[in-house]
Amino acid sequence: MSAPAWDPTWAGERASEAMRYLADNCPASAGAVELHPHQDEAHAAAMAEDRGRYLDALRAYVRAGQDIERRARRRAA
């Protein structure tokens, strides 16, 4: 069985969900340069039309944003 065809709408929805999650829950990560490698990887995966790699990159993006938020909260405490 082959993988489903790449769907840019699906990809955009997944990216929007990840960005919305960080905006709502991890405001300290807004504009953080530490997120750039994950954004670049998601973009590369999208260009390769690789769903698994794309989702992995978005998960790493969210985890990196959560880490930034945790560090910011520790510094503020």
C-alpha distances in whole Angstrom, upper triangle without the diagonal:
4,7,9,12,15,18,21,22,20,21,25,25,23,26,29,28,29,32,33,33,35,37,38,38,39,41,42,39,40,40,40,39,37,34,34,32,29,29,29,26,24,25,24,21,21,22,19,17,15,15,15,18,20,20,21,24,25,25,28,29,30,31,33,35,36,37,40,41,41,44,45,46,47,50,51,52
4,6,9,12,15,18,20,18,18,22,22,21,24,26,26,26,29,31,31,33,35,36,36,37,39,40,37,37,37,37,36,35,32,31,29,27,26,26,23,21,22,21,17,17,18,15,13,12,12,13,16,17,18,19,22,23,23,26,27,28,30,31,33,34,36,38,39,40,42,43,44,46,48,49,50
4,6,9,11,15,16,14,15,18,19,17,20,22,22,23,26,27,27,29,31,32,33,33,35,37,33,34,34,33,33,31,28,28,26,23,23,23,20,18,19,18,14,14,16,13,10,9,9,10,13,14,14,16,18,19,20,22,24,25,26,28,29,30,32,34,35,36,38,40,41,43,44,46,47
4,6,8,12,13,11,13,16,16,16,18,21,21,21,24,25,26,28,30,31,31,32,34,36,33,33,33,33,33,31,28,28,26,23,23,23,20,18,18,18,15,14,15,13,10,10,9,11,14,14,14,17,19,19,20,23,23,24,26,28,29,30,32,34,35,36,39,40,41,43,44,45,47
4,6,10,12,11,11,15,16,16,18,20,21,22,24,25,26,28,30,31,32,32,34,36,32,32,32,32,32,31,27,27,25,23,22,21,20,17,17,17,14,12,13,12,8,10,9,12,14,14,15,18,19,19,21,23,24,25,27,29,29,31,33,34,35,37,39,40,41,43,45,46,47
4,6,9,8,8,11,13,13,14,17,18,19,20,22,23,25,26,28,29,29,31,32,29,28,28,29,28,27,24,23,22,20,18,18,16,14,13,13,11,8,10,9,6,8,7,11,12,11,13,16,16,16,18,20,20,22,24,26,26,28,30,31,32,34,36,37,38,40,42,43,44
4,5,5,6,9,10,11,13,14,16,17,19,20,21,23,24,26,27,28,29,31,28,27,27,28,28,27,24,23,23,20,18,19,17,14,14,15,13,9,11,12,8,10,9,13,14,12,13,17,17,16,18,21,20,21,24,25,25,27,30,30,31,34,35,36,37,40,41,42,43
4,5,5,6,9,10,10,12,14,15,16,18,20,21,22,24,26,26,27,29,25,24,24,25,25,25,21,20,21,18,16,16,16,12,11,13,12,8,10,12,9,11,11,14,15,12,13,17,16,15,18,20,19,20,23,24,24,26,28,29,29,32,34,34,35,38,39,39,41
4,5,5,6,9,10,10,12,14,15,16,18,20,21,22,24,25,26,28,25,24,24,26,26,26,22,22,22,20,17,19,18,14,14,16,15,11,14,15,12,14,12,16,17,13,14,18,17,15,18,21,19,20,23,24,23,25,28,28,29,31,33,33,35,37,38,39,41
4,5,5,6,9,10,11,13,14,15,17,19,20,21,22,23,25,27,24,23,24,25,26,25,21,21,21,18,16,18,17,13,14,16,13,11,14,15,11,12,10,13,14,11,11,15,15,13,15,18,17,18,21,22,22,23,26,27,27,29,32,32,33,36,37,37,39
4,5,5,6,9,10,11,12,14,15,17,18,20,21,22,23,25,21,21,21,22,22,22,18,18,18,15,13,14,13,10,10,12,10,8,11,12,9,10,8,11,12,8,9,12,12,10,13,15,14,15,18,19,19,21,24,24,25,27,29,30,31,33,35,35,37
4,5,5,6,9,10,10,12,14,15,16,18,20,20,21,23,20,19,19,21,21,21,17,17,18,15,13,15,15,11,11,14,13,10,13,15,13,14,12,15,15,11,12,15,13,11,14,17,15,15,19,19,19,21,24,24,24,27,29,28,30,33,34,34,36
4,5,5,6,9,10,10,12,14,15,16,18,19,20,23,20,19,20,21,23,22,18,19,20,17,15,17,17,13,14,17,15,13,16,18,15,15,13,15,16,12,12,15,14,11,14,17,15,15,18,19,18,20,23,23,23,26,28,28,29,32,33,33,35
4,5,5,6,9,10,11,13,14,15,16,17,19,21,18,18,19,20,21,20,16,17,17,14,13,15,14,11,12,15,13,11,15,16,14,13,11,12,13,9,8,11,11,8,10,13,12,11,15,16,16,17,20,21,21,23,25,26,27,29,31,31,33
4,5,5,6,8,10,11,12,14,15,15,17,18,15,15,15,16,17,17,13,14,15,11,9,12,12,9,10,13,12,11,14,16,14,14,12,14,13,9,9,12,10,7,10,12,10,10,14,15,14,16,18,19,19,22,24,24,25,28,29,29,31
4,5,5,6,8,10,10,12,14,15,15,18,15,14,15,17,18,18,15,16,17,14,12,15,16,12,13,17,16,14,17,19,17,18,15,17,17,13,12,15,13,10,13,15,12,12,15,16,14,16,19,19,19,22,24,23,24,27,29,28,30
4,6,5,6,9,10,10,12,13,15,17,15,15,16,18,20,19,15,17,18,15,14,17,17,14,15,19,17,16,19,21,19,18,15,16,17,13,12,14,13,10,11,14,12,10,14,15,13,14,18,18,18,20,23,22,23,26,27,27,29
4,5,5,6,9,10,11,11,13,15,12,12,14,15,16,15,12,14,15,12,11,14,14,11,14,17,15,15,18,20,18,17,15,15,15,12,10,12,10,7,8,10,8,6,10,11,10,11,14,15,15,17,19,19,20,23,24,25,26
4,5,5,6,9,10,10,11,13,10,9,11,12,14,14,11,13,15,12,10,14,15,12,14,17,17,16,19,21,20,20,18,18,17,14,13,15,13,9,11,12,9,8,12,12,10,12,15,14,14,17,19,18,20,22,23,23,26
4,5,5,6,8,10,10,13,12,11,13,15,17,17,14,16,18,16,14,18,19,16,17,21,20,19,22,24,23,22,20,21,20,17,15,17,16,12,13,15,12,10,14,14,12,13,16,16,14,18,20,19,20,23,24,23,25
4,5,5,6,8,10,12,11,11,14,15,18,17,14,17,18,15,15,19,19,16,19,22,21,20,23,25,23,22,20,20,20,17,15,16,15,11,11,13,11,8,11,12,10,10,14,14,12,15,17,17,17,20,22,21,23
4,5,5,5,7,9,7,8,11,11,14,13,11,14,16,13,13,17,17,16,18,21,20,20,23,25,24,23,21,21,20,17,16,16,14,11,11,12,9,7,9,10,6,8,11,10,9,12,14,14,15,18,19,19,21
4,6,6,5,9,8,7,10,12,15,15,13,15,18,16,15,19,20,18,20,23,23,22,25,27,26,26,23,24,23,20,18,19,17,14,15,16,12,10,13,13,9,11,14,12,11,14,16,15,15,19,20,19,21
4,6,7,10,10,10,14,15,18,18,16,19,21,19,18,22,23,21,22,26,25,24,28,30,28,27,25,25,25,22,20,21,19,16,16,17,15,12,14,15,11,11,15,14,11,14,17,15,15,19,20,19,20
4,6,9,9,10,14,14,18,17,15,19,20,18,18,22,22,21,23,26,25,25,28,30,29,28,25,25,24,22,19,20,19,16,15,16,13,10,12,13,9,8,12,11,8,11,14,13,12,15,17,16,17
4,5,6,8,11,11,14,13,12,16,18,16,16,20,20,19,22,24,24,24,27,29,28,27,25,24,23,21,19,19,18,15,14,14,12,9,10,10,6,6,9,8,5,8,11,9,10,13,14,14,16
4,5,6,9,10,14,14,13,16,19,17,17,20,22,21,22,25,26,26,28,30,30,29,27,27,26,23,22,22,20,17,17,17,14,12,13,12,9,9,12,9,7,11,12,10,11,14,14,14,16
4,6,8,8,12,12,12,15,17,17,17,20,21,21,23,25,26,26,29,31,31,30,28,28,26,24,23,22,20,18,18,16,14,12,13,11,8,9,10,7,5,9,9,7,9,12,11,11,14
4,6,5,9,9,8,11,14,13,13,16,18,17,19,22,22,23,25,27,27,26,25,24,22,20,19,19,16,14,15,13,10,10,11,8,5,8,9,6,6,10,10,9,11,14,14,14,17
4,6,9,10,9,11,15,14,13,16,18,17,18,22,22,22,25,27,27,26,25,25,23,21,20,20,17,15,16,15,12,12,13,11,8,11,12,9,10,13,14,12,14,17,17,17,20
4,6,9,8,9,13,13,11,14,17,16,17,20,21,21,23,25,26,26,25,25,23,20,21,20,17,16,17,16,12,13,15,12,10,13,14,11,12,16,15,14,17,19,18,19,22
4,5,6,8,11,11,11,13,16,16,17,19,21,22,23,25,26,25,25,25,22,20,20,19,16,15,16,14,11,12,13,10,8,11,11,8,10,13,13,12,15,17,16,17,20
4,5,5,8,10,10,11,14,15,16,17,19,20,22,24,25,24,24,24,21,19,20,19,15,15,17,14,11,13,14,10,10,14,13,10,13,16,15,15,18,19,18,20,23
4,6,7,8,10,11,13,14,16,17,18,20,21,23,24,23,23,22,19,18,18,16,13,13,14,11,9,11,11,7,8,11,10,8,12,14,13,13,17,18,17,19,22
4,6,5,6,9,10,11,12,14,16,17,19,20,21,20,20,19,16,15,15,14,10,10,11,9,6,9,10,6,7,11,10,9,12,14,14,15,18,19,19,21,24
4,5,5,6,9,10,10,12,14,15,16,18,20,19,19,19,16,14,16,15,11,11,13,11,8,12,13,10,11,14,14,13,16,18,18,18,21,23,23,24,27
4,5,5,6,9,10,10,12,14,15,16,18,17,18,17,14,13,14,13,9,11,12,10,8,12,13,10,12,15,15,14,17,19,19,20,23,24,24,26,28
4,5,5,6,9,10,10,12,14,15,16,15,15,14,11,10,11,9,6,7,9,6,5,9,10,8,10,13,13,13,16,18,18,20,22,23,24,26,28
4,5,5,6,9,10,11,12,14,15,15,15,15,12,10,11,11,7,8,11,9,7,10,12,11,11,15,16,15,17,20,20,21,23,25,26,27,29
4,5,5,6,9,10,11,12,14,14,15,15,12,10,13,12,9,10,13,11,10,14,15,13,15,18,18,18,21,23,23,24,26,28,28,30,32
4,5,5,6,9,10,10,12,11,12,12,8,8,10,9,6,9,11,9,9,13,14,13,15,18,18,18,21,23,23,25,27,28,29,31,33
4,5,5,6,9,10,10,9,10,10,7,5,8,8,5,6,10,9,9,12,14,13,15,17,18,19,21,23,24,25,27,29,30,31,33
4,5,5,6,9,10,10,11,13,10,8,11,12,9,10,13,13,12,15,17,16,17,20,21,21,23,26,26,27,29,31,32,33,35
4,5,5,6,9,9,11,12,9,8,12,12,9,12,15,14,14,17,19,18,19,22,23,23,26,28,28,29,32,33,34,35,38
4,5,5,6,5,7,8,6,5,9,9,8,10,13,13,13,16,18,18,19,22,23,24,26,27,28,30,32,33,34,36,38
4,5,5,6,7,10,8,6,10,11,10,11,14,15,14,17,19,19,20,23,24,25,27,29,30,31,33,35,35,37,39
4,5,8,10,13,11,10,13,15,13,14,18,18,17,20,22,22,23,26,27,27,29,32,32,33,35,37,38,39,42
4,5,9,11,9,9,13,14,13,15,18,18,18,21,23,23,24,27,28,28,31,32,33,34,37,38,39,41,43
4,6,9,9,8,11,13,13,14,17,18,18,20,22,23,24,26,28,29,30,32,34,35,36,38,39,41,43
4,6,5,6,9,10,11,12,14,15,16,19,20,21,23,24,26,27,29,30,32,33,35,36,38,39,41
4,6,5,6,9,10,11,12,14,15,17,18,20,21,23,24,26,27,29,30,32,33,35,36,38,39
4,5,5,6,9,10,11,12,14,15,16,18,20,21,22,24,26,27,29,30,32,33,35,36,37
4,6,5,6,9,10,10,12,14,15,16,18,20,21,22,24,26,27,29,30,31,33,35,36
4,5,5,6,9,10,10,13,14,15,17,19,20,21,23,24,26,27,29,30,32,33,35
4,5,5,6,9,10,11,12,14,15,16,18,20,21,22,24,26,27,29,30,32,33
4,5,5,6,9,10,10,12,14,15,16,18,20,21,23,24,26,27,29,30,32
4,5,5,6,9,10,10,12,14,15,16,18,20,21,23,24,26,27,29,30
4,5,5,6,9,10,11,12,14,15,17,18,20,21,23,24,26,27,29
4,5,5,6,9,10,11,12,14,15,16,18,20,21,23,24,26,27
4,5,5,6,9,10,10,12,14,15,16,18,20,21,23,24,26
4,6,5,6,9,10,11,12,14,16,17,19,20,21,23,25
4,5,5,6,9,10,11,12,14,15,16,18,20,21,23
4,5,5,6,9,10,10,12,14,15,16,18,20,21
4,5,5,6,9,10,11,12,14,15,17,19,20
4,5,5,6,9,10,11,12,14,16,17,19
4,5,5,6,9,10,11,12,14,15,16
4,5,5,6,9,10,11,12,14,15
4,6,5,6,9,10,11,12,14
4,5,5,6,9,10,11,12
4,5,5,6,9,10,11
4,5,5,6,9,10
4,5,5,6,9
4,5,5,6
4,5,5
4,6
4
